[in-house]
Amino acid sequence: MATVRANIGTWPPFAKLWVDVPGVGDTYLTSRTGRGSMSGTVSVRRNGRYKVTVRGSIFNDTYATSTFTVRIPPARPSGLSTSVSGRNVTVRWNLGLEDDLTGYTVSGNGVTPASGGVGRFCSGTSCSATLKAGGNVSTASISVRAQRPSGTGGSVASGASIAKATFSNGDNGGSTPPPSSNVPSTPPGTTPPSQTPLTPFNNQSPVTLPSVQPPGSTPGFTYPAPQVLGTSAPKATNAAATDSLQWGKSIGIALILLVIAAHLGTWTRRLRVAQAGVSDKGMAARMARAGVGRKRVARQREQIARAEALAKTVGTSAKPGRSTKAAVKDAKAPGATRTAALAVKAGDTKTVSAAAKAPAAKPARRRPATLGRRQSGVEVRIAGKDGAQPAGGHRARKHRKSAK
């Protein structure tokens, strides 16, 4: 098992930890929200390159990667035993637990070596191989090695498991148990001579020791030092996604928010207009009471004409008791001729002569909405000789009422 760890900074806010296992593919380990570290364990049952990736949880973007290589030799084959039949020896062992085992190599002194894949030697969880021994071999040491890929294009072998096979002179055959149960014993009552050292038996050892040298190697062969991978693996660094895809996503989100804001603004504007239409104090209600634009313009023109007629008929020698409104109506009547001579000095005589013509009947109109309030437009007031209000005003109306 291997442990992988990643440190998360301010980005991404939601992160997931993945690992690409050789022969398996992407495998999810863990996730985290916010800043901090997250870790997970990986089963390294295969040699090769393992790629650790930090991805976002929302858009599955890649923010950081790290790669490490696993190169572990396979375990020694277990359960090794031999059986001899004539000049042939059969070797049996158990299948290894590694997922990426590629094969085995079986060899020994004085026997024909054999090598091949797992399918050649194994059936289920048991493996076996039959080797042929030479004619002058009485004892052979059989070694079995497992093979697996190194992860970098080569292969790596396990340590050798060794078993001894003894051939009888009569070719009757025999079998030998695993070497762990074959312990030589010293004959009882005998002691080695004191003047002769016990080792190295002076080349007369009663026990045949297995050879640890590869087949075909020269005497004095020395195995090279084992290769140990460095423990310093590259660490994942904080990285921010600033590519064009991320910018495009941000712009798209901003446009969506802008469209939503525009729709909300239109909806609230319609709501305000609808509320103003049903209220008697709203803008729509005031405009309805005041009339449309043409009617307002016509009223303003009428007020201006009334003011001009009032200015021209101040102090006129018209019939006594006739109201100013009647004079204004005469002045506004179509086809009427008006001649007015206004004196320059105070006290002069003012004369107004107009053709007698009945004023046209004016159709009834709607009561103005501005009744009781001061109207906009032009309002003209001309004082008389003594500073009194002009004829036809409020005092004139009172005078007419008293005269009646």
VOPAGU-2260 file (C-alpha; in pm, 1 decimal, decimal comma):
REM VOPAGU-2260
SITE   aa  ch    i         X         Y         Z
SITE  MET   A    0       0,0       0,0       0,0
SITE  ALA   A    1     109,0     355,5     -71,2
SITE  THR   A    2     -23,1     681,9      76,1
SITE  VAL   A    3     -72,9     990,5    -141,7
SITE  ARG   A    4    -136,9    1338,0      -1,0
SITE  ALA   A    5    -231,6    1674,4    -157,0
SITE  ASN   A    6    -239,3    2022,5      -2,1
SITE  ILE   A    7    -525,8    2246,0    -116,8
SITE  GLY   A    8    -493,9    2625,2    -108,8
SITE  THR   A    9    -759,2    2884,7    -187,9
SITE  TRP   A   10    -846,5    2719,6    -520,1
SITE  PRO   A   11   -1027,0    2498,9    -601,7
SITE  PRO   A   12   -1287,8    2530,5    -324,2
SITE  PHE   A   13   -1415,5    2176,5    -393,4
SITE  ALA   A   14   -1139,7    1925,7    -481,1
SITE  LYS   A   15   -1118,6    1551,7    -545,7
SITE  LEU   A   16    -813,9    1323,9    -536,6
SITE  TRP   A   17    -775,3    1065,8    -815,1
SITE  VAL   A   18    -498,9     816,4    -900,6
SITE  ASP   A   19    -431,8     642,8   -1232,7
SITE  VAL   A   20    -334,4     281,0   -1150,2
SITE  PRO   A   21    -150,2      79,9   -1420,9
SITE  GLY   A   22    -381,4    -179,5   -1569,5
SITE  VAL   A   23    -683,2     -44,1   -1378,3
SITE  GLY   A   24    -733,7     321,5   -1474,5
SITE  ASP   A   25    -857,0     623,4   -1278,6
SITE  THR   A   26    -954,2     544,4    -921,1
SITE  TYR   A   27   -1127,4     790,8    -686,9
SITE  LEU   A   28    -962,4     828,0    -344,7
SITE  THR   A   29   -1114,1    1117,0    -146,2
SITE  SER   A   30   -1244,3    1475,8    -165,6
SITE  ARG   A   31   -1226,9    1795,6      38,2
SITE  THR   A   32   -1403,4    2132,8      67,1
SITE  GLY   A   33   -1194,2    2442,0     141,4
SITE  ARG   A   34    -829,3    2477,6     231,7
SITE  GLY   A   35    -627,4    2197,7     392,5
SITE  SER   A   36    -479,0    1859,7     304,9
SITE  MET   A   37    -635,8    1534,9     191,4
SITE  SER   A   38    -480,3    1189,4     160,9
SITE  GLY   A   39    -567,3     839,9      48,6
SITE  THR   A   40    -413,3     493,9      19,5
SITE  VAL   A   41    -334,5     315,9    -307,5
SITE  SER   A   42    -284,6     -58,7    -352,4
SITE  VAL   A   43      44,7    -101,2    -542,2
SITE  ARG   A   44      -7,3    -460,5    -657,6
SITE  ARG   A   45     138,0    -371,6    -997,5
SITE  ASN   A   46     466,2    -213,3   -1098,5
SITE  GLY   A   47     455,2      93,7   -1318,5
SITE  ARG   A   48     381,0     464,8   -1317,7
SITE  TYR   A   49     107,0     592,2   -1086,1
SITE  LYS   A   50     -35,2     936,6   -1165,0
SITE  VAL   A   51    -204,1    1134,9    -885,3
SITE  THR   A   52    -441,2    1413,8    -995,5
SITE  VAL   A   53    -628,1    1689,7    -809,9
SITE  ARG   A   54    -950,5    1779,6    -989,0
SITE  GLY   A   55   -1237,6    2019,7    -927,1
SITE  SER   A   56   -1566,8    1877,8    -808,0
SITE  ILE   A   57   -1788,8    2101,5   -1023,8
SITE  PHE   A   58   -1632,8    2113,6   -1371,2
SITE  ASN   A   59   -1385,1    1823,0   -1321,8
SITE  ASP   A   60   -1091,0    2046,0   -1418,8
SITE  THR   A   61    -733,2    1931,0   -1350,3
SITE  TYR   A   62    -543,1    2160,5   -1111,2
SITE  ALA   A   63    -232,6    1956,3   -1014,8
SITE  THR   A   64     -67,6    1624,9   -1103,8
SITE  SER   A   65     216,3    1413,0    -965,7
SITE  THR   A   66     368,9    1086,6   -1092,8
SITE  PHE   A   67     563,9     817,5    -908,2
SITE  THR   A   68     704,4     482,3   -1024,9
SITE  VAL   A   69     669,5     151,8    -838,2
SITE  ARG   A   70     940,7    -111,5    -902,5
SITE  ILE   A   71     908,2    -393,5    -648,8
SITE  PRO   A   72    1046,4    -745,3    -711,0
SITE  PRO   A   73     795,3   -1027,6    -673,4
SITE  ALA   A   74     796,9   -1248,5    -366,2
SITE  ARG   A   75     990,7   -1575,4    -359,7
SITE  PRO   A   76     784,6   -1874,5    -475,0
SITE  SER   A   77     647,5   -2066,9    -177,6
SITE  GLY   A   78     569,6   -2434,8    -119,4
SITE  LEU   A   79     860,9   -2560,5    -329,9
SITE  SER   A   80     906,7   -2941,3    -349,2
SITE  THR   A   81    1063,7   -3192,2    -588,1
SITE  SER   A   82     995,7   -3549,5    -693,9
SITE  VAL   A   83    1233,2   -3767,8    -896,7
SITE  SER   A   84    1126,1   -4024,5   -1152,6
SITE  GLY   A   85    1422,4   -4184,0   -1329,7
SITE  ARG   A   86    1635,1   -3906,1   -1470,1
SITE  ASN   A   87    1346,4   -3654,9   -1455,3
SITE  VAL   A   88    1266,7   -3427,4   -1163,9
SITE  THR   A   89     930,0   -3257,6   -1114,9
SITE  VAL   A   90     925,4   -2927,8    -925,8
SITE  ARG   A   91     604,6   -2793,0    -768,6
SITE  TRP   A   92     531,8   -2453,8    -606,6
SITE  ASN   A   93     244,9   -2212,9    -534,2
SITE  LEU   A   94     135,3   -1931,8    -763,8
SITE  GLY   A   95     240,9   -1585,2    -647,0
SITE  LEU   A   96      -3,6   -1321,0    -525,2
SITE  GLU   A   97     112,6   -1039,0    -755,7
SITE  ASP   A   98    -135,1    -929,1   -1022,7
SITE  ASP   A   99     127,4    -862,0   -1287,7
SITE  LEU   A  100     336,4   -1180,6   -1275,0
SITE  THR   A  101     466,4   -1260,5   -1622,1
SITE  GLY   A  102     631,9   -1599,1   -1567,4
SITE  TYR   A  103     885,9   -1818,2   -1389,8
SITE  THR   A  104    1239,9   -1940,0   -1446,7
SITE  VAL   A  105    1329,7   -2293,4   -1325,7
SITE  SER   A  106    1695,8   -2399,0   -1328,4
SITE  GLY   A  107    1950,8   -2615,5   -1144,9
SITE  ASN   A  108    2292,6   -2771,4   -1168,9
SITE  GLY   A  109    2301,6   -3065,6   -1403,5
SITE  VAL   A  110    1942,5   -3024,5   -1523,8
SITE  THR   A  111    1789,7   -2863,1   -1829,9
SITE  PRO   A  112    1650,3   -2515,2   -1735,4
SITE  ALA   A  113    1302,2   -2405,5   -1829,7
SITE  SER   A  114    1131,0   -2066,5   -1841,3
SITE  GLY   A  115     796,1   -1938,5   -1958,3
SITE  GLY   A  116     479,8   -1758,1   -1873,1
SITE  VAL   A  117     235,4   -1824,3   -1594,9
SITE  GLY   A  118       6,4   -2011,5   -1830,2
SITE  ARG   A  119     278,0   -2262,7   -1913,3
SITE  PHE   A  120     357,4   -2369,8   -1558,2
SITE  CYS   A  121      45,2   -2289,5   -1354,2
SITE  SER   A  122    -309,7   -2417,7   -1337,6
SITE  GLY   A  123    -521,9   -2250,1   -1074,6
SITE  THR   A  124    -299,7   -2173,5    -777,3
SITE  SER   A  125     -50,3   -2459,6    -831,9
SITE  CYS   A  126     250,9   -2455,5   -1061,1
SITE  SER   A  127     485,4   -2735,5   -1171,6
SITE  ALA   A  128     771,5   -2800,5   -1411,7
SITE  THR   A  129     953,1   -3119,2   -1517,5
SITE  LEU   A  130    1327,2   -3106,6   -1579,5
SITE  LYS   A  131    1563,6   -3371,6   -1717,5
SITE  ALA   A  132    1890,0   -3439,3   -1538,1
SITE  GLY   A  133    2219,0   -3542,7   -1692,2
SITE  GLY   A  134    2351,8   -3898,0   -1677,6
SITE  ASN   A  135    2626,0   -3832,5   -1422,2
SITE  VAL   A  136    2420,5   -3616,2   -1182,1
SITE  SER   A  137    2332,6   -3770,5    -850,9
SITE  THR   A  138    2211,2   -3461,9    -665,7
SITE  ALA   A  139    2066,8   -3143,3    -817,0
SITE  SER   A  140    1966,3   -2814,1    -655,8
SITE  ILE   A  141    1655,8   -2675,0    -826,4
SITE  SER   A  142    1584,6   -2299,3    -802,9
SITE  VAL   A  143    1262,6   -2120,3    -902,4
SITE  ARG   A  144    1236,3   -1744,9    -963,4
SITE  ALA   A  145     928,5   -1530,9   -1040,0
SITE  GLN   A  146     928,0   -1254,4   -1301,6
SITE  ARG   A  147     723,5    -933,0   -1323,6
SITE  PRO   A  148     752,3    -602,4   -1518,5
SITE  SER   A  149     975,3    -333,3   -1373,6
SITE  GLY   A  150     740,3     -50,4   -1470,8
SITE  THR   A  151     999,6     119,0   -1690,7
SITE  GLY   A  152    1006,7    -122,5   -1983,0
SITE  GLY   A  153    1210,4    -409,9   -1835,6
SITE  SER   A  154    1149,8    -692,4   -1590,7
SITE  VAL   A  155    1253,1    -767,8   -1235,6
SITE  ALA   A  156    1303,8   -1114,2   -1079,3
SITE  SER   A  157    1237,8   -1238,6    -730,5
SITE  GLY   A  158    1477,8   -1419,3    -503,4
SITE  ALA   A  159    1536,4   -1788,3    -569,0
SITE  SER   A  160    1352,7   -2063,1    -385,7
SITE  ILE   A  161    1573,8   -2375,0    -381,2
SITE  ALA   A  162    1495,2   -2744,5    -338,8
SITE  LYS   A  163    1724,6   -3048,3    -368,8
SITE  ALA   A  164    1660,7   -3354,6    -581,0
SITE  THR   A  165    1860,3   -3679,4    -542,9
SITE  PHE   A  166    1887,3   -3933,0    -820,8
SITE  SER   A  167    1951,0   -4300,4    -727,2
SITE  ASN   A  168    2206,7   -4509,5    -909,4
SITE  GLY   A  169    1948,5   -4774,2    -991,6
SITE  ASP   A  170    1718,7   -4518,4   -1151,7
SITE  ASN   A  171    1442,3   -4631,0    -919,4
SITE  GLY   A  172    1342,7   -4278,3    -850,8
SITE  GLY   A  173    1278,9   -4100,9    -531,2
SITE  SER   A  174    1148,2   -3779,9    -388,2
SITE  THR   A  175    1280,8   -3513,2    -159,2
SITE  PRO   A  176    1079,9   -3293,2      71,8
SITE  PRO   A  177    1139,4   -2920,1      90,7
SITE  PRO   A  178    1488,7   -2829,7     213,2
SITE  SER   A  179    1354,6   -2697,5     541,1
SITE  SER   A  180    1277,1   -3054,0     657,0
SITE  ASN   A  181    1604,8   -3209,8     535,6
SITE  VAL   A  182    1842,1   -3142,1     825,4
SITE  PRO   A  183    2167,4   -3343,2     824,1
SITE  SER   A  184    2258,7   -3515,7    1146,7
SITE  THR   A  185    2594,9   -3614,6    1288,6
SITE  PRO   A  186    2645,2   -3986,3    1354,4
SITE  PRO   A  187    2615,4   -4052,6    1727,0
SITE  GLY   A  188    2934,4   -4104,8    1921,9
SITE  THR   A  189    3159,5   -3936,4    1666,4
SITE  THR   A  190    3337,0   -3607,6    1701,6
SITE  PRO   A  191    3538,4   -3428,2    1443,6
SITE  PRO   A  192    3913,6   -3447,3    1484,5
SITE  SER   A  193    4055,4   -3155,4    1674,6
SITE  GLN   A  194    4342,9   -3096,9    1438,0
SITE  THR   A  195    4114,5   -3050,6    1134,0
SITE  PRO   A  196    3899,6   -2734,2    1108,2
SITE  LEU   A  197    3529,5   -2781,3    1060,4
SITE  THR   A  198    3503,6   -2535,2     773,1
SITE  PRO   A  199    3522,0   -2542,9     480,3
SITE  PHE   A  200    3519,4   -2922,3     526,8
SITE  ASN   A  201    3829,2   -2949,2     313,0
SITE  ASN   A  202    3604,5   -3002,3      13,1
SITE  GLN   A  203    3466,1   -3317,2     174,7
SITE  SER   A  204    3135,0   -3191,6     316,0
SITE  PRO   A  205    2868,7   -3460,8     367,5
SITE  VAL   A  206    2601,0   -3205,0     275,0
SITE  THR   A  207    2565,6   -3052,0     -69,7
SITE  LEU   A  208    2498,4   -2683,3     -27,9
SITE  PRO   A  209    2280,1   -2512,5    -287,9
SITE  SER   A  210    2443,4   -2268,5    -521,2
SITE  VAL   A  211    2326,6   -1909,0    -516,6
SITE  GLN   A  212    2493,6   -1824,0    -845,0
SITE  PRO   A  213    2285,0   -1789,6   -1162,8
SITE  PRO   A  214    2306,6   -2077,3   -1410,2
SITE  GLY   A  215    2610,1   -2051,6   -1634,9
SITE  SER   A  216    2790,5   -1790,7   -1423,9
SITE  THR   A  217    3160,4   -1806,7   -1346,1
SITE  PRO   A  218    3282,8   -1898,9    -995,8
SITE  GLY   A  219    3305,6   -1603,8    -763,4
SITE  PHE   A  220    3004,0   -1429,7    -914,5
SITE  THR   A  221    2881,8   -1139,8    -701,9
SITE  TYR   A  222    2532,4   -1001,5    -724,8
SITE  PRO   A  223    2509,8    -626,3    -782,5
SITE  ALA   A  224    2377,2    -402,2    -514,0
SITE  PRO   A  225    1997,3    -380,0    -519,5
SITE  GLN   A  226    1843,2     -71,8    -671,0
SITE  VAL   A  227    1641,3     132,4    -428,4
SITE  LEU   A  228    1411,1     399,6    -560,2
SITE  GLY   A  229    1447,2     743,0    -412,0
SITE  THR   A  230    1201,9     834,4    -141,4
SITE  SER   A  231    1175,8    1195,3    -255,3
SITE  ALA   A  232     877,9    1204,1    -484,1
SITE  PRO   A  233     754,9    1520,6    -653,6
SITE  LYS   A  234     493,3    1701,3    -452,5
SITE  ALA   A  235     177,8    1849,0    -588,2
SITE  THR   A  236     190,2    2227,3    -602,6
SITE  ASN   A  237     -92,6    2474,1    -586,9
SITE  ALA   A  238    -209,5    2574,9    -931,2
SITE  ALA   A  239    -484,5    2806,0   -1044,6
SITE  ALA   A  240    -677,8    2739,9   -1361,7
SITE  THR   A  241    -638,7    3053,1   -1573,8
SITE  ASP   A  242    -687,4    2898,3   -1914,1
SITE  SER   A  243    -934,4    3021,1   -2171,7
SITE  LEU   A  244   -1192,0    2761,0   -2075,7
SITE  GLN   A  245   -1213,0    2894,9   -1719,7
SITE  TRP   A  246   -1246,8    3253,7   -1846,1
SITE  GLY   A  247   -1520,1    3144,9   -2085,7
SITE  LYS   A  248   -1715,2    2985,8   -1802,5
SITE  SER   A  249   -1686,6    3303,6   -1595,0
SITE  ILE   A  250   -1809,2    3519,3   -1883,3
SITE  GLY   A  251   -2100,7    3283,6   -1945,1
SITE  ILE   A  252   -2207,4    3301,4   -1580,3
SITE  ALA   A  253   -2188,0    3682,8   -1589,7
SITE  LEU   A  254   -2408,3    3697,2   -1901,8
SITE  ILE   A  255   -2666,4    3469,2   -1741,8
SITE  LEU   A  256   -2679,9    3691,9   -1432,2
SITE  LEU   A  257   -2715,0    4000,3   -1654,8
SITE  VAL   A  258   -3011,9    3850,8   -1842,2
SITE  ILE   A  259   -3179,1    3754,6   -1514,2
SITE  ALA   A  260   -3131,1    4109,3   -1379,2
SITE  ALA   A  261   -3283,9    4257,2   -1696,3
SITE  HIS   A  262   -3590,9    4034,2   -1665,7
SITE  LEU   A  263   -3632,6    4127,5   -1299,1
SITE  GLY   A  264   -3608,0    4498,3   -1383,6
SITE  THR   A  265   -3873,8    4467,6   -1655,0
SITE  TRP   A  266   -4104,2    4275,2   -1422,8
SITE  THR   A  267   -4073,8    4528,1   -1139,0
SITE  ARG   A  268   -4131,1    4818,3   -1380,7
SITE  ARG   A  269   -4452,8    4660,4   -1506,1
SITE  LEU   A  270   -4559,7    4598,0   -1149,8
SITE  ARG   A  271   -4506,2    4963,3   -1056,7
SITE  VAL   A  272   -4701,2    5081,5   -1362,3
SITE  ALA   A  273   -4989,3    4848,4   -1277,1
SITE  GLN   A  274   -4997,9    4970,0    -917,0
SITE  ALA   A  275   -4991,2    5333,6   -1027,3
SITE  GLY   A  276   -5283,5    5271,4   -1265,8
SITE  VAL   A  277   -5515,5    5143,4    -992,7
SITE  SER   A  278   -5421,3    5418,3    -741,7
SITE  ASP   A  279   -5599,2    5755,7    -737,2
SITE  LYS   A  280   -5270,4    5925,4    -645,3
SITE  GLY   A  281   -5054,5    5773,7    -914,6
SITE  MET   A  282   -4918,2    5940,1   -1224,3
SITE  ALA   A  283   -5163,1    5759,3   -1450,6
SITE  ALA   A  284   -5459,3    5881,6   -1244,0
SITE  ARG   A  285   -5337,4    6242,9   -1248,3
SITE  MET   A  286   -5285,7    6230,4   -1623,9
SITE  ALA   A  287   -5635,7    6087,1   -1671,3
SITE  ARG   A  288   -5788,5    6368,2   -1465,0
SITE  ALA   A  289   -5591,2    6634,1   -1646,8
SITE  GLY   A  290   -5679,2    6499,6   -1990,6
SITE  VAL   A  291   -5463,0    6410,4   -2283,1
SITE  GLY   A  292   -5195,3    6636,1   -2427,4
SITE  ARG   A  293   -5413,4    6798,7   -2696,0
SITE  LYS   A  294   -5680,7    6896,5   -2447,3
SITE  ARG   A  295   -5423,6    7053,7   -2216,9
SITE  VAL   A  296   -5280,7    7258,3   -2505,5
SITE  ALA   A  297   -5629,7    7369,9   -2606,2
SITE  ARG   A  298   -5703,0    7485,1   -2249,9
SITE  GLN   A  299   -5378,6    7680,9   -2233,1
SITE  ARG   A  300   -5460,6    7856,1   -2559,4
SITE  GLU   A  301   -5807,2    7936,6   -2430,2
SITE  GLN   A  302   -5660,3    8091,6   -2116,1
SITE  ILE   A  303   -5422,4    8303,9   -2322,9
SITE  ALA   A  304   -5707,2    8423,3   -2547,7
SITE  ARG   A  305   -5920,1    8504,6   -2243,5
SITE  ALA   A  306   -5635,4    8706,6   -2092,9
SITE  GLU   A  307   -5583,1    8903,3   -2416,2
SITE  ALA   A  308   -5955,0    8978,6   -2446,6
SITE  LEU   A  309   -5967,8    9085,6   -2084,4
SITE  ALA   A  310   -5676,6    9323,2   -2137,1
SITE  LYS   A  311   -5846,0    9483,7   -2436,9
SITE  THR   A  312   -6186,3    9523,8   -2274,0
SITE  VAL   A  313   -6071,2    9682,4   -1945,9
SITE  GLY   A  314   -6258,8   10009,7   -1896,3
SITE  THR   A  315   -6470,9    9966,4   -2213,5
SITE  SER   A  316   -6788,5   10161,6   -2269,6
SITE  ALA   A  317   -6991,3    9854,8   -2327,2
SITE  LYS   A  318   -7333,0    9810,1   -2185,7
SITE  PRO   A  319   -7338,4    9846,3   -1814,4
SITE  GLY   A  320   -7378,2    9526,3   -1628,3
SITE  ARG   A  321   -7240,9    9315,1   -1905,9
SITE  SER   A  322   -6986,2    9065,6   -1772,3
SITE  THR   A  323   -6631,4    9026,3   -1885,5
SITE  LYS   A  324   -6700,5    8671,0   -1989,6
SITE  ALA   A  325   -6950,1    8794,1   -2244,9
SITE  ALA   A  326   -6690,1    9031,1   -2384,5
SITE  VAL   A  327   -6441,8    8752,1   -2405,2
SITE  LYS   A  328   -6696,2    8540,9   -2589,5
SITE  ASP   A  329   -6756,6    8826,3   -2832,6
SITE  ALA   A  330   -6384,8    8861,3   -2887,7
SITE  LYS   A  331   -6348,7    8491,0   -2949,3
SITE  ALA   A  332   -6649,2    8473,0   -3182,2
SITE  PRO   A  333   -6543,5    8390,5   -3542,2
SITE  GLY   A  334   -6596,0    8665,3   -3797,8
SITE  ALA   A  335   -6631,1    8948,2   -3546,0
SITE  THR   A  336   -6439,6    9275,5   -3600,9
SITE  ARG   A  337   -6291,1    9443,9   -3303,5
SITE  THR   A  338   -6146,8    9793,7   -3281,6
SITE  ALA   A  339   -6004,5    9920,7   -2958,9
SITE  ALA   A  340   -5839,7   10253,6   -2886,3
SITE  LEU   A  341   -5650,2   10249,9   -2562,0
SITE  ALA   A  342   -5576,7   10590,5   -2412,5
SITE  VAL   A  343   -5221,4   10674,8   -2326,0
SITE  LYS   A  344   -5309,8   10897,4   -2035,1
SITE  ALA   A  345   -5527,8   10811,5   -1743,4
SITE  GLY   A  346   -5885,6   10941,9   -1774,1
SITE  ASP   A  347   -5912,0   10921,6   -2153,9
SITE  THR   A  348   -6214,5   10766,3   -2309,6
SITE  LYS   A  349   -6188,8   10401,9   -2422,2
SITE  THR   A  350   -6422,1   10287,8   -2698,3
SITE  VAL   A  351   -6482,8    9936,8   -2824,0
SITE  SER   A  352   -6703,4    9882,6   -3126,6
SITE  ALA   A  353   -6781,5    9535,8   -3242,6
SITE  ALA   A  354   -7026,8    9395,9   -3489,2
SITE  ALA   A  355   -7325,8    9251,8   -3319,5
SITE  LYS   A  356   -7322,1    8886,6   -3364,3
SITE  ALA   A  357   -7464,5    8620,3   -3145,0
SITE  PRO   A  358   -7195,1    8405,2   -2994,5
SITE  ALA   A  359   -7191,6    8046,7   -3104,4
SITE  ALA   A  360   -7312,6    7792,5   -2856,1
SITE  LYS   A  361   -7019,6    7623,2   -2691,5
SITE  PRO   A  362   -7057,3    7249,2   -2632,3
SITE  ALA   A  363   -7045,7    7124,8   -2279,2
SITE  ARG   A  364   -6710,1    6987,4   -2176,4
SITE  ARG   A  365   -6581,9    6781,2   -1889,1
SITE  ARG   A  366   -6510,6    6950,1   -1563,8
SITE  PRO   A  367   -6135,4    7015,5   -1548,4
SITE  ALA   A  368   -5937,0    6806,9   -1304,5
SITE  THR   A  369   -5750,3    7118,4   -1185,3
SITE  LEU   A  370   -6061,6    7283,8   -1042,2
SITE  GLY   A  371   -5983,0    7438,4    -709,3
SITE  ARG   A  372   -5612,3    7458,0    -783,9
SITE  ARG   A  373   -5407,5    7720,6    -947,4
SITE  GLN   A  374   -5378,0    7648,9   -1318,1
SITE  SER   A  375   -5055,2    7655,3   -1507,1
SITE  GLY   A  376   -4996,2    7879,6   -1804,4
SITE  VAL   A  377   -5018,1    8258,0   -1850,5
SITE  GLU   A  378   -5235,9    8467,2   -1620,3
SITE  VAL   A  379   -5270,6    8837,1   -1696,3
SITE  ARG   A  380   -5421,8    9094,7   -1458,9
SITE  ILE   A  381   -5450,3    9466,8   -1549,5
SITE  ALA   A  382   -5536,1    9715,2   -1280,3
SITE  GLY   A  383   -5784,3    9998,4   -1339,5
SITE  LYS   A  384   -5733,9   10366,9   -1286,9
SITE  ASP   A  385   -5763,8   10351,9    -914,5
SITE  GLY   A  386   -5573,0   10022,6    -880,3
SITE  ALA   A  387   -5896,3    9822,3    -848,0
SITE  GLN   A  388   -5947,5    9486,5   -1006,4
SITE  PRO   A  389   -6056,5    9481,9   -1369,2
SITE  ALA   A  390   -6418,3    9459,3   -1463,7
SITE  GLY   A  391   -6551,2    9110,9   -1488,6
SITE  GLY   A  392   -6357,9    8995,4   -1182,2
SITE  HIS   A  393   -6477,7    8886,4    -845,1
SITE  ARG   A  394   -6603,0    9235,0    -748,7
SITE  ALA   A  395   -6786,9    9271,4   -1074,3
SITE  ARG   A  396   -6970,6    8949,1   -1011,1
SITE  LYS   A  397   -7065,9    9071,9    -664,6
SITE  HIS   A  398   -7186,2    9401,2    -817,6
SITE  ARG   A  399   -7402,0    9221,2   -1070,6
SITE  LYS   A  400   -7556,0    9011,5    -798,0
SITE  SER   A  401   -7637,6    9322,4    -593,7
SITE  ALA   A  402   -7778,5    9500,0    -899,7
SITE  LYS   A  403   -8015,2    9217,8    -959,4
